[in-house]
């Protein structure tokens, strides 16, 4: 059965997992809904009292009866998954699947009944008790985590637990409330935990004693000294990662338990307003809090006094405009995370704000796109001062608007294009039935881009006049098209499921998805015009290896790939692509820091603003990885590890200089790699109050050298890691467009040298 659609149902399933027993379902399905029913057995015998849940476009739940039968009605038509939760056993999915990713797709039709019978899988059991040093049982969440990431868990209210798992290798994690977890036996990390191998029918007893802990405890009070309940008090490390936490009780009291270490203390109100110990708004002024096992560190904090802001947003006639988003940034452009919407009368309020200077932005429907008061840029916006104990009133009036209608047509045939979208200013409207109709747009002149699948992006100037209607039609040029056939090199048979990507010669990247070859091995896809190289990836052709397409077969080295020229509006048919069988690269990634949080290994980097792309291998904290999708050629490997600079095998930022790893069909090549942290680079751009993504790329290849999305302003700066020494170019996005330091594009941008030092600050003017 097809399995892929169920992957998109993961979030739905996550919601279902927290459902409780006793859910009521309709007694009989409505004509426009369907039913799933069946029987559940174990060793051929019916099993009663098992919770059965469905997840998909809708959801339902039932319990099996004495005959193992269940029935779930009232399900909207569509694909579903079915999960069985038997007490004392691990949850399983139809049919005989151990996780939702491999679960079967169960079709439900209107008025139809789908039968899903299943058999419970063999299982094993962990049992034991979690206690303090005196032997007293402690409430705890117990999780068994397999080598493949599969997890089973149970809550032990008195510390005694019984946990069903499928046969395999597991580490046991014990976690109390918001505290840091510990691992059996007596380990602070998964790396130091014992791996328990357990077989079907086996019971393994694992008792665990809580490690020695220290704590931070105290009371949080309001500015006037009253207890402050519901406040989040959290330990935060120097890298900004949150640790154990607590929520204050009705008396404002809290207690945070930890194994020990150096932290900072963050205090967050229910409205999201953050302050730091000792009583400061500024994170940079936060003090170090040292937790020592066996010691209670008393820390009381008083919520700092705040001011407030309120106002009304109206049209020119004074009528309030509802549903307008009101957002606040600091006067230097840094984000506050504070936003709200105007009410029916156009009113809004921020009841608690840290004293300081703010910029107020209004945007949303009804043509609203401005800053207070009546300004169109953050630089020109009024600076609003908020004082403790005072309310700042910020009223504003919507700037003049006009209406805008946009259409698009094929530049060659003249036929209307039904589906397209535009991007200009803060707007990104989509066409409906071939038309973008906007009754209110702030009067101004905009630089716009028009997009449609299969067409080149078109840039245009749009001028909206106050009180007038502007109607424009754009001619879009069809993209070039690539037509090719993919076959098995050994047999010459057509090969389905292969992605053929036409990538740029400089800075090639892979996006989220692709169109795969069909059963005849053929693919026909739109391509950007210009010079391109082809990368063939076996996304749906298991057992075959990726390749850069060369003149005489595949290669793993991009410069050896053949270059093709594509012309807009024409079809280019390329020679047949012949795919080889894959080999395997495996090894272990380590760090000079001694700690890894996981990462990815690629041969072509992911495109910006994708969900990760495809064609990569992941690894967790243990650093172990396996790549099984590469053809039998030499390959450079690209390592992206949290907290480290992106780098190619051989410790370089340039793929052309990288070490090549030889892949052999049907065998495994071992390649271990030690990542280095690189230089902590800070990029500041004085006078730029916007924010967005800042990146550096290798000046020779265009390979990604490092970057980060910054919530703070460009003026404040963005910090990320780059491998030095390396010549790079700097780019950032401000709105839909990329901007380059020192030039209009990549080719003309300035190069800067990142040194091999601990840190480096670049001030770009």
Buried (B, 14 or more C-beta within 10 A) or exposed (E): EEBEEBEEBEEBBEEBEEBEEEBEBEEEBEEEBBBBBBBBBBEEEBBEEBBBBBBBBBBBBBBBBEEBBBBBBBBBBBBBBBBBBBEEBBBBBBBEBBBBBEBBBBBBEEEBBBEBEBBBBEBBBBBBBBBEEEEEBBEBBBBBBBBEEBBBBBEBEEBBBBBBBBBBEBBBBBBBEBBBBBBBEBBBEBBEBEEBEBEEEEEBEBEBBBBEBBBBBBBBBBEEEEBBBEBBBBBBEEEEEEBBBBBBBEEBBBEBBBBBBEBBBBBBBEEEBBBBBEEEBEEEEBEEBEBBEEEEBEBEBBBBBBBBBBBBBBBEEEEBBBEBBBBBBBBEBBBBEBBBEBBEEBBBBBEBBBBBEBBBBBBBEBBBBBBBBEBBEBEEBBEBEBBEEEBBEBEBBBBBBBBBBBBBBBBEEEEBBEBBBBBBBBBEBEBEEBBBBBEBBBBBEBBBBBBBEBBBBBEBEBEBBEEEEBEBEBBBBBBBBBBBBBBBBEEEEBBBBBBBBBBEBBBBBBBEEBEBBEEEBEBBBBBBBBEBBBBBBBBBBEEBBBBBBBEEBBBBBBEBBBEBEBEBBEEBEBEEBBBBBBBBBBBBBBBEEEEBEEBBBBBBBBBBEEEEBBBBBEBBEBBEBBBBBBBBBBBBBBBBBEBBBBBBBBBBBBBBBBBBBEBEBEEBBEBEBEBBBBBBBBBBBEEBBBBBBBBBBBBBBBBBBBBBEBBBBBBBBBBBBBBBEBBBBBBBBBBBEBBBBEEEEBEEBEBBEBEEEEEBEBEBE
